[in-house]
Amino acid sequence: MPRRPGSGQRVPAARKILCCQGAPVTVREAPAQISNPATIDMPAPHAAFRLLTLMSAMTGGVVTAMVVQIMLGRRGIALTGVHLSAGAGGHFRAALAWWAMAGAAFLASFVIGAVMSRISWLYLRSLRAPAAAALVLALASVSQGAPVPAETAAAHALATLAAIVVAMMMAGFGAYFAVRG
């Protein structure tokens, strides 16, 4: 340990470490506290942010898939196609609903993940409240359409659950591809 000039007292050694966002900082430490700097195991500061971004993007993707399902239900397009006549293209419409939900979940989660991981919201604070208000108004305008007939309620519930699981997986893929860069 170096000595302070003229006093004979020992001064802790100075070490350069990387601080927030890679900025080098000089820190003085007592040698008894840390003997080997290689043994300090600190988690990466971006790991928690990456997990938060993934989870937020996946949640946004699943919510978007639910909104798409409700909007398609208003127009008479169901996930099962059971209550529609076979001659009217019920199976095609059901497949369209599945693909629309999965595609919307993937696209929404990709966009949300890309925006959260690449744009600093520090400079866009003034847009948070209007964006939240627009989201609340958009979600409030979506409401459930006609009730499902009792005969097909079980099939509709299972199809909805399966479609939400597929949408969650697609949202996970979209979020992963957006954040991995």
LUMLUMBA-421188 format. One line per 2 residues: number of its first residue (from 1); their letters; for each residue z, x, y of N, C-alpha, C. Coordinates in Angstrom, 2 decimals. Atoms other than C-alpha are relative to their C-alpha. Example, Ala and Ser with C-alpha at 12.3 -4.5 7.8 and 13.67 -1.06 7.14 Angstrom:
1> AS> 0.00,0.89,-1.19,7.80,12.30,-4.50,0.00,0.90,1.20; -0.06,-0.82,-1.19,7.14,13.67,-1.06,0.73,-0.77,1.09
This chain:
1> MP> 0.00,0.85,-1.16,0.00,0.00,0.00,0.00,0.91,1.23; 0.05,-0.85,-1.20,-0.91,1.48,3.40,1.24,-0.20,0.86
3> RR> -1.17,0.06,-0.90,1.78,2.27,5.94,-0.47,-0.31,1.42; 0.28,0.32,-1.39,1.88,0.88,9.45,0.21,1.25,0.84
5> PG> -0.12,-1.24,-0.77,1.27,3.71,11.94,1.27,0.02,0.87; -1.16,-0.23,-0.84,4.44,5.04,13.54,1.27,-0.69,-0.45
7> SG> -1.21,0.73,0.37,6.90,2.72,11.76,0.49,0.34,-1.40; -0.40,-0.33,1.36,6.93,3.83,8.16,0.07,-1.22,-0.90
9> QR> -0.03,1.21,0.81,6.73,0.20,6.98,-1.33,-0.16,-0.75; 1.20,0.24,0.77,4.32,-0.78,4.30,-0.67,-1.30,0.45
11> VP> 0.79,1.16,-0.41,1.53,-3.24,5.19,-0.79,-0.48,-1.22; 0.79,0.51,1.13,-0.06,-5.52,2.59,-1.47,0.38,0.15
13> AA> 1.40,-0.38,-0.01,-3.58,-4.52,1.62,-0.86,-1.18,0.44; 0.93,1.04,-0.46,-6.45,-6.45,3.21,-1.13,-0.12,-1.01
15> RK> 1.11,0.27,0.92,-9.02,-8.07,0.98,-0.94,-0.99,0.65; 0.99,0.96,-0.48,-12.21,-9.86,1.83,-0.27,-1.00,-1.12
17> IL> 0.30,1.06,0.95,-12.66,-13.21,0.10,-0.98,-0.96,0.65; 0.89,1.01,-0.53,-15.16,-16.01,0.47,0.80,-1.28,0.20
19> CC> -0.73,1.21,-0.34,-13.74,-19.03,2.19,-0.99,-1.17,0.01; 0.81,1.21,-0.06,-15.23,-22.41,3.03,-1.45,0.31,0.33
21> QG> 1.45,-0.10,-0.17,-19.01,-22.51,2.73,-0.47,1.45,0.06; 0.48,-1.36,0.16,-19.31,-18.83,1.89,0.29,0.93,1.16
23> AP> -0.31,-0.87,-1.12,-17.88,-17.42,5.13,1.04,1.03,-0.43; -0.98,-1.01,0.40,-16.11,-14.09,4.49,1.21,0.00,0.93
25> VT> -1.25,0.00,-0.76,-12.47,-13.98,5.58,0.86,1.14,-0.52; -0.90,-1.06,0.40,-10.01,-11.08,5.55,1.40,-0.58,-0.16
27> VR> -1.33,0.54,0.31,-6.70,-11.96,3.93,0.89,1.16,-0.39; -0.97,-1.01,0.38,-3.62,-9.78,3.68,0.93,-0.63,-1.02
29> EA> -0.84,0.53,1.07,-1.59,-10.22,0.52,0.97,1.07,-0.47; -0.98,-0.91,0.57,1.47,-8.71,-1.02,-0.45,0.39,-1.41
31> PA> 0.47,-0.41,1.31,0.63,-6.65,-4.11,0.79,-0.60,-1.15; -0.80,0.57,1.08,3.46,-8.20,-6.12,-0.48,-1.41,-0.36
33> QI> 0.44,1.37,0.25,1.95,-11.67,-5.78,-1.26,-0.03,-0.87; 1.27,0.00,0.72,-1.54,-10.89,-7.06,-0.31,1.43,-0.40
35> SN> 0.25,-1.36,0.45,-2.03,-7.83,-9.18,-1.48,0.24,-0.25; 1.41,-0.16,0.30,-5.63,-8.42,-10.27,-0.76,-1.21,0.55
37> PA> 0.69,1.15,-0.59,-7.93,-10.58,-8.14,-0.97,-0.66,-0.97; 0.92,0.61,0.96,-10.20,-11.15,-11.13,0.68,-1.06,-0.86
39> TI> -0.71,0.98,0.82,-7.47,-13.21,-12.85,0.20,-1.32,0.71; -0.15,1.25,-0.73,-7.43,-15.86,-10.13,-1.15,-0.92,-0.38
41> DM> 1.02,0.95,0.43,-9.26,-18.88,-11.51,0.09,-1.23,0.87; 0.01,1.14,-0.90,-10.03,-21.32,-8.73,-1.26,-0.81,-0.26
43> PA> 1.19,0.80,0.24,-12.38,-24.26,-9.26,-0.95,0.08,1.19; 1.01,-0.02,-1.05,-15.59,-24.35,-7.30,0.24,-1.18,0.93
45> PH> -0.26,1.10,-0.92,-15.22,-26.43,-4.13,-1.04,-1.10,-0.10; 1.06,0.99,0.06,-18.47,-28.22,-4.85,0.05,-0.85,-1.27
47> AA> -0.06,0.76,1.25,-17.51,-29.48,-8.32,0.49,-1.42,0.23; -0.52,1.35,-0.28,-15.48,-32.41,-7.01,-1.01,-0.80,0.81
49> FR> 1.00,0.70,-0.80,-18.14,-33.26,-4.45,-1.19,-0.42,-0.86; 1.12,0.33,0.88,-20.84,-33.17,-7.14,0.35,-1.19,-0.88
51> LL> -0.44,1.12,0.82,-18.83,-35.51,-9.37,0.06,-1.28,0.82; -0.06,1.16,-0.89,-18.20,-37.87,-6.44,-1.41,-0.51,0.30
53> TL> 1.38,0.39,-0.28,-21.92,-37.87,-5.64,-0.62,-0.68,-1.20; 0.54,0.61,1.21,-22.86,-38.60,-9.25,0.56,-1.40,-0.22
55> MS> -0.62,1.30,0.24,-20.37,-41.45,-9.58,-0.42,-1.02,1.06; 0.43,0.93,-1.05,-21.33,-42.98,-6.22,-1.44,-0.43,-0.21
57> AM> 1.41,0.33,0.23,-25.03,-42.81,-7.03,-0.15,-0.92,-1.21; 0.07,0.88,1.17,-24.49,-44.35,-10.47,0.50,-1.40,0.33
59> TG> -0.52,1.31,-0.39,-22.40,-47.16,-8.99,-1.02,-0.75,0.85; 1.03,0.62,-0.83,-25.05,-47.84,-6.37,-1.19,-0.46,-0.82
61> GV> 1.11,0.38,0.86,-27.74,-47.90,-9.05,0.30,-1.24,-0.82; -0.38,1.17,0.80,-25.85,-50.39,-11.22,0.09,-1.24,0.88
63> VT> -0.07,1.15,-0.92,-25.13,-52.65,-8.23,-1.41,-0.45,0.37; 1.38,0.36,-0.31,-28.82,-52.51,-7.33,-0.64,-0.75,-1.17
65> AM> 0.53,0.69,1.18,-29.72,-53.51,-10.90,0.54,-1.42,-0.08; -0.56,1.34,0.00,-27.35,-56.47,-10.65,-0.67,-0.89,1.05
67> VV> 0.67,0.75,-1.06,-28.94,-57.54,-7.38,-1.41,-0.38,-0.44; 1.35,0.30,0.49,-32.39,-57.29,-8.96,0.04,-1.11,-1.04
69> QI> -0.12,1.05,1.00,-31.23,-59.43,-11.88,0.23,-1.35,0.66; -0.27,1.26,-0.69,-29.89,-62.09,-9.54,-1.24,-0.50,0.72
71> ML> 1.21,0.40,-0.72,-33.05,-62.09,-7.44,-1.08,-0.49,-0.97; 0.97,0.46,0.99,-35.24,-62.39,-10.55,0.43,-1.33,-0.60
73> GR> -0.51,1.27,0.51,-33.00,-65.20,-11.86,-0.29,-1.14,0.95; 0.35,1.02,-0.99,-33.61,-67.11,-8.63,-1.45,-0.44,-0.15
75> RG> 1.43,0.29,0.13,-37.33,-66.94,-9.32,-0.37,-0.47,-1.41; 0.25,0.53,1.32,-36.95,-68.17,-12.89,-0.34,1.04,-1.05
77> IA> 0.29,-1.07,0.96,-37.33,-64.80,-14.63,1.32,0.43,-0.61; -1.26,-0.31,0.68,-34.57,-64.34,-17.22,-0.18,1.21,-0.90
79> LT> 0.05,-1.17,0.89,-33.67,-61.35,-19.38,-0.37,-0.36,-1.43; 0.27,0.40,1.38,-34.00,-63.32,-22.60,-1.34,-0.71,-0.14
81> GV> 1.23,0.76,0.10,-36.97,-65.53,-21.87,0.13,-1.17,-0.96; -0.23,1.05,0.99,-35.37,-68.11,-24.20,-0.27,-1.38,0.59
83> HL> 0.15,1.34,-0.55,-35.32,-71.10,-21.87,-1.38,-0.24,0.60; 1.36,0.16,-0.47,-38.90,-70.47,-20.78,-0.91,-0.32,-1.18
85> SA> 0.92,0.30,1.10,-41.77,-71.83,-22.81,-0.80,1.24,-0.34; 0.72,-1.19,0.46,-43.64,-69.25,-24.90,-1.38,0.07,0.60
87> GA> 1.35,0.01,-0.57,-46.96,-70.34,-23.41,-0.03,0.48,1.44; -0.04,-0.38,-1.42,-45.82,-69.49,-19.88,0.25,1.49,0.18
89> GG> -0.21,-1.44,-0.12,-45.43,-65.79,-20.66,1.46,0.37,0.08; -1.44,-0.23,-0.05,-41.67,-65.89,-21.27,0.40,1.40,-0.44
91> HF> -0.34,-1.33,0.49,-41.59,-62.66,-23.24,-0.45,1.08,0.99; 0.46,-0.96,-1.01,-43.64,-60.83,-20.63,0.94,0.02,1.19
93> RA> -0.94,0.07,-1.13,-41.33,-62.06,-17.90,1.34,0.64,-0.33; -1.26,-0.62,0.42,-38.28,-60.98,-19.89,-0.14,1.53,0.02
95> AL> 0.22,-1.45,-0.03,-39.77,-57.49,-20.34,-0.09,0.50,1.43; 0.08,-0.37,-1.41,-40.56,-57.41,-16.63,1.39,0.10,0.62
97> AW> -1.37,-0.03,-0.54,-36.93,-58.22,-15.82,0.74,1.25,-0.48; -0.66,-1.20,0.53,-35.67,-55.40,-18.10,-0.51,1.24,0.73
99> WA> 0.56,-1.18,-0.66,-38.05,-52.84,-16.60,0.34,0.03,1.49; -0.34,0.04,-1.43,-37.35,-54.01,-13.05,1.43,0.45,0.24
101> MA> -1.39,-0.41,-0.15,-33.61,-53.60,-13.53,0.18,1.49,-0.25; -0.15,-1.42,0.32,-33.89,-50.18,-15.17,-0.66,0.87,1.07
103> GA> 0.70,-0.76,-1.03,-36.42,-48.94,-12.61,0.74,-0.01,1.33; -0.76,0.09,-1.25,-34.38,-50.21,-9.66,1.26,0.84,-0.06
105> AF> -1.22,-0.81,0.14,-31.23,-48.56,-11.01,-0.33,1.48,0.11; 0.39,-1.40,-0.06,-33.03,-45.24,-11.50,-0.36,0.41,1.42
107> LA> 0.46,-0.34,-1.34,-34.69,-45.29,-8.09,1.14,-0.01,1.02; -1.11,0.09,-0.95,-31.59,-46.41,-6.18,0.98,1.15,-0.18
109> SF> -0.95,-1.09,0.21,-29.33,-43.85,-7.82,-0.61,1.34,0.39; 0.65,-1.24,-0.42,-31.87,-41.09,-7.22,0.05,0.15,1.52
111> VI> -0.01,-0.05,-1.47,-32.15,-41.96,-3.52,1.42,0.22,0.52; -1.39,-0.15,-0.45,-28.37,-42.30,-3.10,0.50,1.41,-0.28
113> GA> -0.43,-1.36,0.34,-27.72,-39.01,-4.91,-0.67,1.05,0.87; 0.71,-0.97,-0.85,-30.39,-37.17,-2.91,0.54,-0.02,1.43
115> VM> -0.52,0.10,-1.38,-29.08,-38.48,0.40,1.41,0.56,0.09; -1.38,-0.48,-0.05,-25.44,-37.76,-0.43,0.10,1.51,-0.17
117> SR> -0.12,-1.43,0.26,-26.11,-34.23,-1.66,-0.75,0.86,1.00; 0.82,-0.83,-0.89,-28.59,-33.10,0.98,0.19,-0.26,1.48
119> IS> -0.16,0.33,-1.42,-27.64,-34.81,4.25,1.47,0.08,0.36; -1.37,-0.10,-0.48,-24.50,-33.93,6.16,0.30,-1.23,0.86
121> WL> -0.36,1.21,-0.74,-22.88,-37.16,7.30,0.89,0.29,1.19; -0.83,-0.36,-1.15,-20.82,-35.25,9.83,-0.69,-0.37,1.31
123> YL> 0.75,0.28,-1.23,-23.57,-35.69,12.41,-0.44,-1.45,0.09; 0.44,1.39,0.02,-24.33,-39.29,11.40,1.16,-0.98,-0.09
125> RS> -1.18,0.87,0.07,-20.85,-40.76,11.80,-0.24,-1.35,0.66; 0.21,1.25,-0.72,-22.06,-43.37,14.26,-0.82,-1.00,-0.81
127> LR> 0.81,0.90,0.81,-24.39,-44.82,11.59,0.77,-0.59,-1.18; -0.75,0.48,1.16,-21.66,-45.43,9.02,0.34,-1.48,0.12
129> AP> -0.41,1.40,-0.16,-20.37,-48.72,10.43,-1.20,-0.94,-0.04; 1.15,0.90,0.12,-23.83,-50.29,10.99,-0.59,-0.03,-1.41
131> AA> 0.52,-0.02,1.37,-24.93,-49.17,7.51,0.90,-0.82,-0.92; -0.93,0.79,0.81,-21.80,-50.68,5.94,-0.16,-1.50,0.29
133> AA> 0.18,1.41,-0.37,-22.31,-53.93,7.88,-1.31,-0.54,-0.57; 1.28,0.44,0.57,-25.96,-54.12,6.79,0.12,-0.19,-1.51
135> LV> -0.19,0.13,1.44,-24.93,-53.56,3.16,0.79,-1.26,-0.34; -0.80,1.20,0.26,-22.29,-56.29,3.31,-0.83,-1.26,0.23
137> LA> 0.83,1.17,-0.26,-24.74,-58.75,4.87,-1.08,-0.18,-1.06; 1.03,0.08,1.04,-27.43,-57.91,2.31,0.59,-0.50,-1.31
139> LA> -0.63,0.46,1.23,-25.02,-58.39,-0.59,0.50,-1.44,0.12; -0.46,1.37,-0.20,-23.68,-61.62,0.92,-1.15,-0.99,-0.10
141> SV> 1.14,0.91,0.06,-27.18,-63.08,1.07,-0.46,-0.25,-1.43; 0.37,0.17,1.41,-27.58,-62.66,-2.69,1.03,-0.91,-0.66
143> SQ> -0.93,0.88,0.70,-26.10,-65.53,-4.64,-0.61,-0.40,-1.33; 0.46,0.36,1.34,-26.36,-66.80,-8.18,-0.85,-1.26,0.09
145> GA> 0.92,1.14,0.02,-29.21,-69.20,-8.87,0.52,-1.12,-0.88; -0.36,1.12,0.86,-29.24,-72.10,-11.30,0.84,0.47,-1.18
147> PV> -0.82,-0.39,1.15,-26.67,-72.08,-14.09,-0.84,0.10,-1.28; 0.67,-0.19,1.27,-27.72,-70.98,-17.56,0.36,-1.17,-0.91
149> PA> -0.32,1.10,0.93,-28.02,-73.81,-20.13,1.02,0.46,-1.05; -1.08,-0.32,0.95,-25.12,-73.96,-22.60,-0.53,0.54,-1.31
151> ET> 0.54,-0.46,1.27,-27.39,-73.40,-25.60,-0.34,1.49,0.01; 0.44,-1.41,-0.09,-28.55,-69.99,-24.35,1.00,0.88,0.73
153> AA> -0.99,-0.77,-0.77,-25.37,-68.85,-22.60,0.42,1.28,-0.71; -0.44,-1.20,0.75,-24.30,-66.44,-25.36,-1.10,1.05,-0.02
155> AH> 1.12,-0.96,0.01,-27.75,-64.85,-25.65,-0.20,0.60,1.39; 0.16,-0.49,-1.37,-27.96,-64.57,-21.86,1.10,1.00,0.36
157> AL> -1.12,-0.91,-0.29,-24.51,-62.94,-21.64,-0.20,1.35,-0.70; 0.24,-1.25,0.73,-25.36,-60.38,-24.34,-1.17,0.78,0.60
159> AT> 1.15,-0.68,-0.61,-28.73,-59.62,-22.75,0.38,0.60,1.35; -0.44,-0.53,-1.29,-27.09,-59.19,-19.36,0.85,1.25,-0.19
161> LA> -0.84,-1.17,0.27,-24.49,-56.81,-20.79,-0.85,1.19,-0.44; 0.87,-1.08,0.46,-27.16,-54.79,-22.59,-0.85,0.54,1.14
163> AI> 0.82,-0.45,-1.13,-29.32,-54.67,-19.45,0.82,0.83,0.99; -0.85,-0.77,-0.90,-26.39,-53.44,-17.36,0.30,1.37,-0.60
165> VV> -0.21,-1.30,0.65,-25.70,-50.69,-19.92,-1.24,0.88,0.14; 1.24,-0.74,-0.19,-29.37,-49.65,-19.80,-0.14,0.45,1.46
167> AM> 0.07,-0.35,-1.43,-29.24,-49.74,-15.99,0.97,1.13,0.34; -0.98,-1.07,-0.25,-26.10,-47.56,-16.04,-0.53,1.34,-0.49
169> MM> 0.56,-1.25,0.51,-27.84,-44.96,-18.20,-1.14,0.49,0.89; 1.10,-0.38,-0.88,-30.93,-44.99,-15.99,0.54,0.49,1.35
171> AG> -0.62,-0.45,-1.25,-28.72,-44.69,-12.90,0.60,1.39,-0.17; -0.53,-1.33,0.26,-27.01,-41.70,-14.49,-1.10,1.05,-0.01
173> FG> 1.12,-0.94,-0.01,-30.36,-40.04,-15.11,-0.50,0.25,1.42; 0.48,-0.13,-1.38,-31.50,-40.73,-11.54,0.94,0.82,0.85
175> AY> -0.98,-0.76,-0.77,-28.28,-39.39,-10.06,0.00,1.46,-0.42; 0.02,-1.37,0.48,-28.40,-36.29,-12.25,-1.21,0.76,0.53
177> FA> 1.21,-0.68,-0.48,-31.98,-35.47,-11.29,0.04,0.23,1.50; -0.10,-0.17,-1.45,-31.17,-35.92,-7.60,0.98,1.09,0.38
179> VR> -1.08,-0.94,-0.37,-28.03,-33.74,-7.60,-0.19,1.36,-0.62; 0.07,-1.27,0.73,-29.06,-30.99,-10.02,-0.61,1.14,0.80
181> G> 0.69,-1.05,-0.76,-31.14,-29.06,-7.45,0.92,0.84,0.76
